Amino acid sequence: MTNPDDAGLSDAALAILRPVTLAKRARVVAGLSQGTFADTYGIPIGTLRDWEQRRSEPDATAVAYLTAITNDPVAVAIAYRKSAA
C-alpha cells in the first residue's frame, strides 16, 4: 500500500531507503563538507566517514557531541575553538 505523501515511491523502493545518520545530519545542518566538518569539530575524517557510511557507530559521548552540533553548530564550533586554544 502506497502513501500519497511518499512522492510516488513503491513499497519496495521505500523499504530500501535508510534514514540519514546523526553524523551526516549534523554535517548537513552545519553546511560543511566532510573535511571541513572534521577540522571544525576535531573529529578524525576517517571516523566521520565511517559513521556516515554506517561502518561504525558513534559512542554515547560522540552522540552527545553530534547532537549538540546539530542543535547549534556555530556555538559548538566557537566552544571547540576556545577549548583547543
PyMOL CGO cylinders between C-alpha atoms (Angstrom):
from pymol import cmd
from pymol.cgo import CYLINDER

trace = [
    CYLINDER, 0.00, 0.00, 0.00, 1.49, 3.33, -1.07, 0.3, 1, 1, 1, 1, 1, 1,
    CYLINDER, 1.49, 3.33, -1.07, 1.00, 6.56, 0.84, 0.3, 1, 1, 1, 1, 1, 1,
    CYLINDER, 1.00, 6.56, 0.84, 0.38, 9.66, -1.34, 0.3, 1, 1, 1, 1, 1, 1,
    CYLINDER, 0.38, 9.66, -1.34, 2.94, 11.54, 0.74, 0.3, 1, 1, 1, 1, 1, 1,
    CYLINDER, 2.94, 11.54, 0.74, 5.67, 9.15, -0.42, 0.3, 1, 1, 1, 1, 1, 1,
    CYLINDER, 5.67, 9.15, -0.42, 6.12, 11.01, -3.72, 0.3, 1, 1, 1, 1, 1, 1,
    CYLINDER, 6.12, 11.01, -3.72, 5.02, 8.01, -5.74, 0.3, 1, 1, 1, 1, 1, 1,
    CYLINDER, 5.02, 8.01, -5.74, 7.62, 5.61, -4.35, 0.3, 1, 1, 1, 1, 1, 1,
    CYLINDER, 7.62, 5.61, -4.35, 6.59, 1.98, -4.25, 0.3, 1, 1, 1, 1, 1, 1,
    CYLINDER, 6.59, 1.98, -4.25, 6.66, -0.05, -1.05, 0.3, 1, 1, 1, 1, 1, 1,
    CYLINDER, 6.66, -0.05, -1.05, 9.77, -1.84, -2.35, 0.3, 1, 1, 1, 1, 1, 1,
    CYLINDER, 9.77, -1.84, -2.35, 11.55, 1.46, -3.01, 0.3, 1, 1, 1, 1, 1, 1,
    CYLINDER, 11.55, 1.46, -3.01, 10.61, 2.81, 0.41, 0.3, 1, 1, 1, 1, 1, 1,
    CYLINDER, 10.61, 2.81, 0.41, 11.84, -0.36, 2.12, 0.3, 1, 1, 1, 1, 1, 1,
    CYLINDER, 11.84, -0.36, 2.12, 15.40, 0.15, 0.89, 0.3, 1, 1, 1, 1, 1, 1,
    CYLINDER, 15.40, 0.15, 0.89, 15.64, 3.80, 1.93, 0.3, 1, 1, 1, 1, 1, 1,
    CYLINDER, 15.64, 3.80, 1.93, 17.68, 4.43, 5.05, 0.3, 1, 1, 1, 1, 1, 1,
    CYLINDER, 17.68, 4.43, 5.05, 17.33, 7.33, 7.42, 0.3, 1, 1, 1, 1, 1, 1,
    CYLINDER, 17.33, 7.33, 7.42, 20.26, 9.75, 7.46, 0.3, 1, 1, 1, 1, 1, 1,
    CYLINDER, 20.26, 9.75, 7.46, 22.83, 9.06, 10.18, 0.3, 1, 1, 1, 1, 1, 1,
    CYLINDER, 22.83, 9.06, 10.18, 23.24, 11.52, 13.03, 0.3, 1, 1, 1, 1, 1, 1,
    CYLINDER, 23.24, 11.52, 13.03, 26.76, 12.31, 11.83, 0.3, 1, 1, 1, 1, 1, 1,
    CYLINDER, 26.76, 12.31, 11.83, 25.57, 13.24, 8.36, 0.3, 1, 1, 1, 1, 1, 1,
    CYLINDER, 25.57, 13.24, 8.36, 22.60, 15.18, 9.73, 0.3, 1, 1, 1, 1, 1, 1,
    CYLINDER, 22.60, 15.18, 9.73, 24.94, 17.23, 11.93, 0.3, 1, 1, 1, 1, 1, 1,
    CYLINDER, 24.94, 17.23, 11.93, 27.25, 17.90, 8.98, 0.3, 1, 1, 1, 1, 1, 1,
    CYLINDER, 27.25, 17.90, 8.98, 24.39, 18.90, 6.67, 0.3, 1, 1, 1, 1, 1, 1,
    CYLINDER, 24.39, 18.90, 6.67, 22.89, 21.20, 9.31, 0.3, 1, 1, 1, 1, 1, 1,
    CYLINDER, 22.89, 21.20, 9.31, 26.33, 22.79, 9.73, 0.3, 1, 1, 1, 1, 1, 1,
    CYLINDER, 26.33, 22.79, 9.73, 26.51, 23.16, 5.93, 0.3, 1, 1, 1, 1, 1, 1,
    CYLINDER, 26.51, 23.16, 5.93, 30.04, 21.77, 5.71, 0.3, 1, 1, 1, 1, 1, 1,
    CYLINDER, 30.04, 21.77, 5.71, 31.95, 19.24, 3.62, 0.3, 1, 1, 1, 1, 1, 1,
    CYLINDER, 31.95, 19.24, 3.62, 33.27, 16.17, 5.42, 0.3, 1, 1, 1, 1, 1, 1,
    CYLINDER, 33.27, 16.17, 5.42, 36.79, 17.58, 5.59, 0.3, 1, 1, 1, 1, 1, 1,
    CYLINDER, 36.79, 17.58, 5.59, 35.74, 20.99, 6.85, 0.3, 1, 1, 1, 1, 1, 1,
    CYLINDER, 35.74, 20.99, 6.85, 33.33, 19.46, 9.38, 0.3, 1, 1, 1, 1, 1, 1,
    CYLINDER, 33.33, 19.46, 9.38, 36.06, 17.13, 10.68, 0.3, 1, 1, 1, 1, 1, 1,
    CYLINDER, 36.06, 17.13, 10.68, 38.51, 20.04, 11.03, 0.3, 1, 1, 1, 1, 1, 1,
    CYLINDER, 38.51, 20.04, 11.03, 35.96, 22.39, 12.57, 0.3, 1, 1, 1, 1, 1, 1,
    CYLINDER, 35.96, 22.39, 12.57, 34.84, 19.95, 15.26, 0.3, 1, 1, 1, 1, 1, 1,
    CYLINDER, 34.84, 19.95, 15.26, 38.03, 17.94, 15.83, 0.3, 1, 1, 1, 1, 1, 1,
    CYLINDER, 38.03, 17.94, 15.83, 36.71, 14.64, 14.53, 0.3, 1, 1, 1, 1, 1, 1,
    CYLINDER, 36.71, 14.64, 14.53, 39.10, 12.43, 12.53, 0.3, 1, 1, 1, 1, 1, 1,
    CYLINDER, 39.10, 12.43, 12.53, 37.93, 12.37, 8.91, 0.3, 1, 1, 1, 1, 1, 1,
    CYLINDER, 37.93, 12.37, 8.91, 38.06, 8.56, 8.76, 0.3, 1, 1, 1, 1, 1, 1,
    CYLINDER, 38.06, 8.56, 8.76, 35.88, 8.30, 11.85, 0.3, 1, 1, 1, 1, 1, 1,
    CYLINDER, 35.88, 8.30, 11.85, 33.34, 10.73, 10.38, 0.3, 1, 1, 1, 1, 1, 1,
    CYLINDER, 33.34, 10.73, 10.38, 33.24, 8.77, 7.12, 0.3, 1, 1, 1, 1, 1, 1,
    CYLINDER, 33.24, 8.77, 7.12, 32.78, 5.50, 8.99, 0.3, 1, 1, 1, 1, 1, 1,
    CYLINDER, 32.78, 5.50, 8.99, 29.88, 6.97, 10.97, 0.3, 1, 1, 1, 1, 1, 1,
    CYLINDER, 29.88, 6.97, 10.97, 28.23, 8.42, 7.87, 0.3, 1, 1, 1, 1, 1, 1,
    CYLINDER, 28.23, 8.42, 7.87, 28.61, 5.17, 5.91, 0.3, 1, 1, 1, 1, 1, 1,
    CYLINDER, 28.61, 5.17, 5.91, 27.49, 3.04, 8.87, 0.3, 1, 1, 1, 1, 1, 1,
    CYLINDER, 27.49, 3.04, 8.87, 30.77, 1.12, 9.09, 0.3, 1, 1, 1, 1, 1, 1,
    CYLINDER, 30.77, 1.12, 9.09, 30.83, 2.06, 12.78, 0.3, 1, 1, 1, 1, 1, 1,
    CYLINDER, 30.83, 2.06, 12.78, 28.58, 3.79, 15.29, 0.3, 1, 1, 1, 1, 1, 1,
    CYLINDER, 28.58, 3.79, 15.29, 29.49, 6.77, 17.46, 0.3, 1, 1, 1, 1, 1, 1,
    CYLINDER, 29.49, 6.77, 17.46, 29.70, 6.01, 21.18, 0.3, 1, 1, 1, 1, 1, 1,
    CYLINDER, 29.70, 6.01, 21.18, 27.47, 7.81, 23.70, 0.3, 1, 1, 1, 1, 1, 1,
    CYLINDER, 27.47, 7.81, 23.70, 29.86, 10.74, 24.10, 0.3, 1, 1, 1, 1, 1, 1,
    CYLINDER, 29.86, 10.74, 24.10, 30.12, 11.22, 20.34, 0.3, 1, 1, 1, 1, 1, 1,
    CYLINDER, 30.12, 11.22, 20.34, 26.32, 11.01, 20.01, 0.3, 1, 1, 1, 1, 1, 1,
    CYLINDER, 26.32, 11.01, 20.01, 26.00, 13.80, 22.59, 0.3, 1, 1, 1, 1, 1, 1,
    CYLINDER, 26.00, 13.80, 22.59, 28.61, 15.88, 20.71, 0.3, 1, 1, 1, 1, 1, 1,
    CYLINDER, 28.61, 15.88, 20.71, 26.90, 15.32, 17.34, 0.3, 1, 1, 1, 1, 1, 1,
    CYLINDER, 26.90, 15.32, 17.34, 23.54, 16.19, 18.87, 0.3, 1, 1, 1, 1, 1, 1,
    CYLINDER, 23.54, 16.19, 18.87, 24.97, 19.44, 20.26, 0.3, 1, 1, 1, 1, 1, 1,
    CYLINDER, 24.97, 19.44, 20.26, 26.43, 20.25, 16.83, 0.3, 1, 1, 1, 1, 1, 1,
    CYLINDER, 26.43, 20.25, 16.83, 23.07, 19.53, 15.18, 0.3, 1, 1, 1, 1, 1, 1,
    CYLINDER, 23.07, 19.53, 15.18, 21.28, 21.84, 17.64, 0.3, 1, 1, 1, 1, 1, 1,
    CYLINDER, 21.28, 21.84, 17.64, 23.73, 24.77, 17.38, 0.3, 1, 1, 1, 1, 1, 1,
    CYLINDER, 23.73, 24.77, 17.38, 26.69, 24.21, 15.04, 0.3, 1, 1, 1, 1, 1, 1,
    CYLINDER, 26.69, 24.21, 15.04, 28.04, 27.76, 15.38, 0.3, 1, 1, 1, 1, 1, 1,
    CYLINDER, 28.04, 27.76, 15.38, 28.11, 27.78, 19.19, 0.3, 1, 1, 1, 1, 1, 1,
    CYLINDER, 28.11, 27.78, 19.19, 29.77, 24.35, 19.32, 0.3, 1, 1, 1, 1, 1, 1,
    CYLINDER, 29.77, 24.35, 19.32, 32.39, 25.42, 16.76, 0.3, 1, 1, 1, 1, 1, 1,
    CYLINDER, 32.39, 25.42, 16.76, 33.16, 28.51, 18.84, 0.3, 1, 1, 1, 1, 1, 1,
    CYLINDER, 33.16, 28.51, 18.84, 33.35, 26.48, 22.05, 0.3, 1, 1, 1, 1, 1, 1,
    CYLINDER, 33.35, 26.48, 22.05, 35.63, 23.91, 20.39, 0.3, 1, 1, 1, 1, 1, 1,
    CYLINDER, 35.63, 23.91, 20.39, 38.00, 26.60, 19.11, 0.3, 1, 1, 1, 1, 1, 1,
    CYLINDER, 38.00, 26.60, 19.11, 38.20, 28.14, 22.59, 0.3, 1, 1, 1, 1, 1, 1,
    CYLINDER, 38.20, 28.14, 22.59, 38.96, 24.79, 24.22, 0.3, 1, 1, 1, 1, 1, 1,
    CYLINDER, 38.96, 24.79, 24.22, 41.58, 23.92, 21.58, 0.3, 1, 1, 1, 1, 1, 1,
    CYLINDER, 41.58, 23.92, 21.58, 43.45, 27.19, 22.08, 0.3, 1, 1, 1, 1, 1, 1,
]
cmd.load_cgo(trace, "trace")
